[in-house]
């Protein structure tokens, strides 16, 4: 972007156009894509996010029930005729699921949610 020095000192049109172009390029670089959301869309999003909690899908009680189901699945795998390495793989994945569920329980309890909704 070339500015003629004598026009810049005089406040010429090319200097103003250059500043405008630089400002637009900088705004596009910093801001990226612009998006506008209506207040109704934001309210609908927040309501949709909290709906499973209100419906009881996500509650401390439902998480505890799922943990008990997974523990039962672990017992079934131990008593199955699967090869040992397959048993260890499946049990490991189920123990990971229990750990994630317990982390969810902790987060819910810390946030002050009750046992059931």
LOBANU-579673 format. One record per residue (C-alpha): residue in one letter; x, y, z. Coordinates in steps of 0.1 Angstrom, whole numbers, plus 5000, padded with zeros to 4 digits. Each point is the difference from the previous one (the first is absolute). Layout:
N
AXYZ;...
This chain:
117
X500050005000;X501750304987;X499450355014;X501250304981;X501850215026;X499050344988;X496349914999;X500349845035;X501350335014;X497150194984;X497449755013;X499449884964;X497449744990;X502549724995;X501250035036;X496449975013;X499349714977;X503249835012;X499050045036;X496549874993;X501549694982;X502449935028;X497350035026;X497749764981;X502849754995;X500950025037;X496449965011;X499549704977;X503249845014;X499250065036;X496249935000;X499849724974;X496549904991;X497350215016;X496949845013;X496950155017;X497649805022;X496650125010;X499050005036;X497349744992;X502749774985;X502250035031;X497149945023;X499049694980;X503549875001;X500250045038;X496749835005;X501049714977;X503249965020;X498349985033;X497049794989;X501749655005;X500750115036;X496450115006;X498749674985;X502149805023;X502249854973;X503050155016;X499849975038;X502049865028;X497549715003;X500149914963;X503850015000;X500149775030;X497749764982;X502249994970;X503149945022;X498249705015;X499149874966;X503650034988;X501249815032;X497649724991;X501449994965;X503549975014;X498949705021;X498549844968;X503250054981;X502149845028;X497749705000;X500049974962;X501949754978;X501950284982;X503849984998;X501850185028;X501450294978;X496450074988;X498749995035;X502750255011;X499250234971;X496350015006;X500450045038;X502450284995;X497650194977;X497249955025;X502250125029;X500750314979;X496350054996;X499549975037;X502850255007;X498350254976;X496649955015;X501550065035;X501650324988;X496650114987;X498549915034;X502750225017;X499350294976;X496349985005;X500349985038;X502550295001;X497550204979;X497349945026;X497849764981;X497849775021;X499949624998;X497050014977;X498150284981;
